[in-house]
């Protein structure tokens, strides 16, 4: 959609999921010919409050602010929506927002206004695979580590638009 200042609100450094998301973000930027800017990376606990604070900080400099946000989970996105609304930025006219959605029972991206675009991968889909991996590790402690890469569904809604001019 023409965005070149894309911020990533990610989980804390050192966790596999955060590191893999960061690698994917950097690879996508590289493939799009966009330089990685460490000032557009936030690595914090993934809470609504941290989403709000991180977004407010990213938008302090109106000239170098991001035009798109990728949020590591829906709680960060909820905080981002709150901060953007308080600063009178319009979604998606002024800034696009996308989030990873682990399908939390009390927060739905479809209920955001405007409805939130998400990559959807419910936590519930991982439990049986995690149990299987644990059982295999207990039964075969010398076996090489095993991992399962889950399917992710992309649901485009109303929170994304072309980069503002």
C-alpha positions as CSV (number, residue, x, y, z in Angstrom):
1,X,0.0,0.0,0.0
2,X,3.0,2.3,-0.4
3,X,4.1,2.5,3.3
4,X,7.8,3.0,3.9
5,X,7.7,4.0,7.6
6,X,6.3,0.8,9.2
7,X,6.7,0.3,12.9
8,X,6.7,-3.0,14.7
9,X,5.2,-3.2,18.2
10,X,6.7,-6.5,19.3
11,X,7.0,-8.7,22.4
12,X,10.1,-8.6,24.5
13,X,13.5,-9.5,23.0
14,X,14.8,-13.0,23.7
15,X,11.5,-14.9,23.2
16,X,11.4,-17.1,20.1
17,X,8.0,-15.7,18.9
18,X,9.4,-12.1,19.2
19,X,12.6,-13.0,17.4
20,X,10.8,-14.8,14.6
21,X,8.4,-11.9,14.2
22,X,11.3,-9.4,14.1
23,X,13.1,-11.6,11.5
24,X,9.9,-11.7,9.4
25,X,9.5,-7.9,9.6
26,X,13.1,-7.3,8.6
27,X,12.8,-9.7,5.7
28,X,9.6,-8.2,4.5
29,X,11.1,-4.7,4.6
30,X,14.2,-5.9,2.7
31,X,12.0,-7.5,0.0
32,X,10.0,-4.3,-0.4
33,X,13.2,-2.3,-0.7
34,X,12.6,-0.4,2.6
35,X,15.4,0.2,5.0
36,X,15.1,-1.2,8.6
37,X,14.9,1.7,11.1
38,X,15.6,0.6,14.7
39,X,13.6,3.7,15.9
40,X,10.5,2.0,14.5
41,X,10.9,-1.1,16.6
42,X,9.4,-1.5,20.0
43,X,10.1,-4.6,22.1
44,X,7.9,-4.6,25.3
45,X,5.5,-6.8,27.2
46,X,2.5,-7.1,25.0
47,X,-0.1,-5.2,27.0
48,X,-2.7,-2.6,26.1
49,X,-0.9,0.0,28.2
50,X,2.4,-0.6,26.4
51,X,0.7,-0.4,23.1
52,X,-0.7,3.0,24.0
53,X,2.6,4.4,25.3
54,X,4.7,3.0,22.4
55,X,2.3,4.5,19.9
56,X,2.3,7.9,21.6
57,X,6.1,7.9,21.5
58,X,6.3,6.8,17.9
59,X,4.1,9.7,16.9
60,X,5.8,12.4,18.9
61,X,7.8,13.4,15.8
62,X,5.1,14.3,13.3
63,X,7.7,14.5,10.4
64,X,9.2,11.0,11.0
65,X,6.2,9.2,12.4
66,X,5.2,5.8,11.0
67,X,2.4,5.5,8.5
68,X,1.7,1.9,9.5
69,X,1.8,-0.2,12.6
70,X,2.3,-3.9,12.9
71,X,1.2,-5.0,16.4
72,X,2.4,-8.3,17.9
73,X,-1.0,-9.0,19.5
74,X,-4.4,-7.6,19.8
75,X,-3.8,-6.0,23.2
76,X,-1.0,-3.8,21.7
77,X,-3.3,-2.9,18.8
78,X,-6.1,-1.9,21.3
79,X,-3.6,0.4,23.0
80,X,-2.4,1.8,19.7
81,X,-6.1,2.5,18.7
82,X,-6.6,4.4,21.9
83,X,-3.4,6.5,21.5
84,X,-4.1,7.2,17.8
85,X,-7.6,8.3,18.6
86,X,-6.4,10.6,21.5
87,X,-3.9,12.2,19.1
88,X,-6.6,12.6,16.4
89,X,-5.0,10.3,13.9
90,X,-7.5,8.5,11.6
91,X,-7.3,4.8,10.9
92,X,-6.7,4.0,8.0
93,X,-6.5,7.5,6.4
94,X,-3.5,8.7,8.5
95,X,-2.1,5.3,9.7
96,X,-2.7,1.7,8.9
97,X,-2.8,-0.9,11.7
98,X,-2.4,-4.6,11.4
99,X,-2.2,-7.1,14.3
100,X,-1.4,-10.7,15.1
101,X,-4.6,-12.1,16.7
102,X,-4.3,-15.0,19.0
103,X,-8.1,-15.1,19.5
104,X,-8.5,-13.8,23.0
105,X,-12.0,-14.6,24.3
106,X,-12.8,-11.0,25.4
107,X,-11.3,-8.9,22.5
108,X,-12.3,-9.3,18.9
109,X,-10.5,-7.4,16.1
110,X,-13.8,-7.3,14.1
111,X,-15.3,-5.2,16.9
112,X,-12.6,-2.5,16.7
113,X,-13.6,0.7,14.8
114,X,-12.5,0.5,12.1
115,X,-12.4,-3.3,12.1
116,X,-8.8,-4.5,12.6
117,X,-6.9,-6.4,9.9
118,X,-5.3,-9.4,11.5
119,X,-3.1,-12.5,11.0
120,X,-5.2,-15.0,13.0
121,X,-3.7,-17.9,14.8
122,X,-5.7,-19.0,17.8
123,X,-3.7,-20.2,20.9
124,X,-6.1,-23.1,21.2
125,X,-4.8,-24.6,18.0
126,X,-1.3,-24.9,19.5
127,X,-2.1,-26.9,22.7
128,X,-2.3,-30.4,21.2
129,X,0.9,-29.8,19.2
130,X,2.7,-28.6,22.3
131,X,1.5,-31.6,24.3
132,X,2.7,-33.9,21.5
133,X,6.1,-32.3,21.4
134,X,6.4,-32.6,25.2
135,X,5.4,-36.2,25.2
136,X,8.0,-37.0,22.4
137,X,10.7,-35.1,24.3
138,X,10.0,-37.1,27.5
139,X,9.8,-40.5,25.6
140,X,12.9,-39.8,23.5
141,X,15.1,-37.3,25.4
142,X,18.0,-37.8,22.9
143,X,15.9,-37.1,19.8
144,X,16.5,-33.8,18.0
145,X,14.2,-30.9,18.9
146,X,10.9,-30.9,17.2
147,X,8.8,-27.9,16.2
148,X,5.4,-27.3,14.6
149,X,4.7,-24.3,12.3
150,X,1.0,-23.5,12.5
151,X,-1.2,-22.1,9.8
152,X,-2.0,-18.5,10.0
153,X,-5.1,-16.9,8.4
154,X,-4.9,-13.3,7.1
155,X,-8.1,-11.4,7.5
156,X,-8.2,-8.0,5.8
157,X,-10.6,-5.6,7.3
158,X,-10.9,-1.8,7.4
159,X,-7.8,-0.7,9.3
160,X,-5.4,-0.6,6.3
161,X,-5.2,1.8,3.5
162,X,-2.7,3.5,1.1
163,X,0.1,5.4,2.7
164,X,-0.8,9.1,3.2
165,X,0.9,11.6,0.8
